[in-house]
């Protein structure tokens, strides 16, 4: 993963001042007037929902996917296009697909999308020109690469997506889970742990369909329902992947500027690669003790923050490599003339916070730290059994 440049507190605050001058207006709120009974009910509801997923992270899982898959064709040419390799959430499945597909006798190639639709479009066109057999798109918004996608499908290339939520056209199969539920889960955790006294900063990426219509939608829909979070303050800041590392207008600087303008905020949410940067920025600006973070992905570097009692308090986990293997399996099915399998309900999910991380057995803890959550099941062995290479 590309680590962010560490900024001094002076540079962070200076960047925040620029953003404040550009139009971040303070908004003040008094959450003390909320009916105590309504707040208590909201907190109890949120606790039940979040606790269920915290327990899920501790429990072994069983296989609910397919029980057969055709023998893989040797020599298959596969292009893997991740949204950007600088994000651990994208690079994890990309490298897993590359490594495992070699075991099948395939010839994989990763083309980094660099967080730019035009780069992803060019990568897809190149794959068509190279006459590959299959393409896997990872967190790539298919609405932004339509001309190249139409070329690929017209050429008979099998296309599978991972984490697209909804494809255009819908006939392109996606490997996903309940992304809206993921957003709802971190919202419930924040309501619970704040005691219902919540001021949430939502860092909404504007490039990723899965964020806007999945993670963000789930969190926003839950928190904007007064019964779920009575009196809560919600502020949303948009940011682009093109500014990911920008010290002046990137997500870290925007989070600091927004917190300066809105002192009632006490929580922030974003996917983990973003939150890693935001947490560092908040620390350097002096907000490390007054802001808590909720993230998505449970990347190893974010788990370190949670374990140490840093800004990030919780992460929503999906076994990203499990999704990668499922994408490989659908490519295998489709290149053998079979329909794809819908893995949506077969992918386990969980939440992890400091307490649940401390309660993990040593072997699971080590796995989580080095690889990210693997779903508490040996999915690798199962898929390899299906493919006849185990």
N, C-alpha and C positions, 0 to 999 in steps of 0.2 A: 504494500500500500504506500502511496505517496504521502509522506508525512507533511503537515503544514509547517510553514516557516513560523517559528515561535516569535511572537511580537512582544515588545516591552509594554508595560502598563501605559507609559506615556503615549506610545504610538496608537494603542488601542483606544484610549480616551480621545486622542486627537482625531482619529478616524470617526469615532462616534459623534464628535462635535460637528464634523462635516455633514454627517447624515442628519443630525438634529437641525442644523441650519437649512437643510434641503427640504424640511417639511415634516419631521416627526413631531407632532404636537402632544404635549402632556395630556393624559386623561386620568382623572382622580376618581376614586370610588370609595364608598364606605360599605363594607360587607357586614358590619356589626348589626344592621337592622334586620337581618334575615331571621325568619321564624325558626327558633331552635328545634322544634319538632320536625319541621320540613328538612332542615339540614341533617338532623340525626338519621332520618329515614333515608336520605340520599346517600349518606356515608355508609350505612349498613348495606344498602343495595350494591354499592360500588365494591365494598369489601368482599361480599359474596362472589361477585363476578371475577374480581382479580385473584382471590384466593384459590378459585378453581384452577386457574391457569398456573399459579405458583405451584400447586400440588402436581400438575401435569408434568412439570419439569423434573420431578423427583421419581416419577413412575415409569416402569418399563412399558414399552409399547408392543403391539402385535401387528402383524402384516395383514392389511385389508386390501391390498392391491391385486393385480392379476396373478394367476397361477401358471401361466405359460406365455412364451414369447418365441417367435420364429428364430431359427439359427441366423446370426448376423452374416451379411454378405461381406466377403473379404475385399479389401481395396477401396472401400467407399471413400469418396472425397467429401470432406465436411468442412464448412466454414462456420466459425463461431464468432458472432459479432456482439460483444458486450457493450452496454451503454457507455461505460468507460472503465478502464482497468485501474484508474486511480482510486476508485471506490471499492472497498473490500467486499461490499455486498454484491458487486458485479464480478469482481475478479475471482472470488471463491468458486462460483459455479463454472466460470469459464475455464479455469485451470483444471477443475475436476473433470469436466467434459473432455478436455484435451488429453488428460492422462488416461482416463478409462477407455476412451474410444480407441486409443492405440492398442489396448489389450484385445480389442475386437478385430484387429487387423485393418483398422480404418486409417486414413491419412487426414488428420485434423489440422486446421490453421486458424489462429486467433487473429482477427482484425479489430483493433481497438477503435471503438466508436468515439472516444475522446470527449464524450458529453455534448457532441455537436451533431444535430440532425444531418447537416450536409456531409459530414464525414461518414456517418452511418449509411447515408444514401450511396455515397461513392463506394463504400466497402461492399454493399449489397450488389451494386452494378458490377463491380470487379468479380465477385463470386459468380455472377451469371456469365460474364465474359470467359471466365476460367472453366465453365461447364462443370461445376461441382455437382455432386449428387444430392446433397442436402445442406441446409442452412439452419442454424439455431440462433435466434435473436434473444438477447438477454436484457430485459428492461428497456427495450427499444419501442418507442411509440410508433406503431405501424401506420398511423394516419399521416406521419411526417415523411414517410419513405415510400409513398404509394407507387410512384412511377417505376422504381426499381423492383418493388415487391410484385407488381403486375408482370414485369418481365420474367422474374424468377418462376412464378406460377405458370406463365405461358410456356416456359421452357421445360416444364415438367419437373422442376426441382422441388423436392420435398422441404417444406418450411415449417418449423416448429418454433414457438416462442416460450420463453420462461418469464413469468412476472409481467405480462401485458394486460391482464385482467379482462380486456375486451379487444379483439382484433378486428381490423378492417382489411379484407373481408372476414366475416365470422367463421368461415370454413377453415381458416388457419388455426390449428389446435394450440391451446395455451396450457402450460403446466403452472398451476397456481394453488393457493388456498384461499381462505376467507380474509382478504386484505382489509375490508371494512371492519370485520371483527377484530383485526389487529389494532386498528385505531381506537375502537371502542374499549379494548382491554387496557391500553395505557391511560386512557381517560379515566377509567374506573379506578385504576391504581392511584392516580393523582388526586382524585376526589377523596378517596379513602385516606391516604397518607397526609393530606392537607387538613383533614378534619372538616372538609367541606368549605374551608376558607381559601378558595382557590383563585389565583390570578394567573391564567395560562397564556403564555406566548407561543403561538403556533408558527414555526418556521416552515412555510409552504414552498416547496420547490415547484417551479412553474413548467419544468421540462418533462417531468415524468408522469404519464397518465396514471400509473399505479399509485403515485403519491396523492395526486389531486382527487382521484375518484376511488381510492382505496384507503390508505392510512389517514390522510387528512379528513376525508369525508367521515370516516368512522369516529374520529376524535371530535370533530366539529359538530356532527349531528348529535352525539351524546351530550356534549357540554352545553349546547344551545337549547336543550330541552330543560326548562326551569325545574321540572320535577327531579331531574338527575343531578343538577348542580345549581340550587337556588342562590341567586345573588352573585354568582361567579363572574369574574371579569375575563374576557377573552379578547386577545389582540392577535391579529394575523399579519405576518410580514412575508411578502413574496421575495424569492431570490432565484437566480439563474445559475445553472451549472457553469456557465461561462465565467462566473465570478467566484467560483468555489474557493480559490486560494487568495482572492483579492483582499489586501489588508485594509482597504478603504470602504468598499461596497459589498464585500463578501458576506456570507451568513454570520460569521463571528462578529464582524463590526456592526452589522445590522442588529444582532441580538443585544449587544452592549448599548447601542444608541436607543433602542426601544426600551430597554430596562431603565436607562437614565430618564427617558421621557415619561415612563409609566411606573412609578415606584411601587404601585400596588401589585405588580407582577411577582410571583414567587415560584413559578414552574415554567419550563420550556420543553417543547417536544419537536423532534426532527428525527430522520433516520440516522443511524449510528455514525456513518462517515461524516455527516454534517454536524451531529451533536458533539463528536470528538473535538472538532474545531471550535464550536460554540462554547463548550465547557472550558477549553483553554483560554478563550477570549474573556469569558466572564471571570475566570480566576484572576487574570492579569489586570482586569479593571476593578477588582475588589469586591465582586459579587459572588464569590465562591461559597460563602456561608449563608447567603440569603436567597439563592436560586437553586432549585432542584430540577433535574432533567429526566425525561422519559424518552427512550429511543426504541428503534426497530432494528433488528438483525442480530444483536448480541455478538458483535465482533470482538475478538480477543482483547484489543486495546481498550474497548469500552468496558469490558468486564473488569479490567484492571482499575478503571475509575470507580466502578460500583464497589468493588471489594475494598478499596482504600477509603471509602466514605466521601468521595469527591462529589462534584456537581451531579453527575448522572446517578440516579437512584434505582432505575429499573430498565430492563430491555425486554422487548417482545422477541421471542426466538422462533425461527423456523429452521429446519435442517436444510440449509441451502444446497448442500451437496446431494441430499436426497432428491431435491427438485432437479438437480443436474442429471442424475442417473435416470430419473423419470423422463426427462427430455430426450436422452439417448434412446431410451426404450421406445418412445414414440417414433423417433427417426427410424429405428430398426423395424418397427411394425410397418410403417408407411413405405419404406424402401423394399419391403417384401409384399407389397400389395394388400396389406391389412389396414383396418381403420385404427386410429389412435385410441388409447385408453384415457378415460377421464380420471385423473389422479386427485382431483380437488378434495374429496373427502377422505383420501388415504394418507394425507400429509399431516403429521402431528404438529402441534404448536404449543408454546409455553411462555410463561413469564419468569424472569429471574431478578431477584433483588439481593441485597447483601446477606440477609438472613438465609435465604434459600441456597445461595452459593456456599455459605459456610456449612450448611447441613449436607452437602453433597459428599458421597463416598470419594476417597482419594482418586480412584481410577476415572470416575466420571468428571471430577473436578479438573484433572489433568487434561482430559480430552477436550473439555470445554475451553480451557485456557489456550490450548495449542491449535485447535481446529474450529472452534465455534461449536454450537450445539449440534449434535448428530442424531437427535430424535430418540435416544434411548432404545435403539434397535439396530441390529446389524443389517442395514438395507443393502450394503455393498455385496455381502455374501448372497443375499436373496436375489438381487438382480443378476449377479454372475451365475447363479444356479439356473435362472430362467434362460440365460443366454448360452448355457452349456459350456462355460469356461471356468466353473468353480470345481 
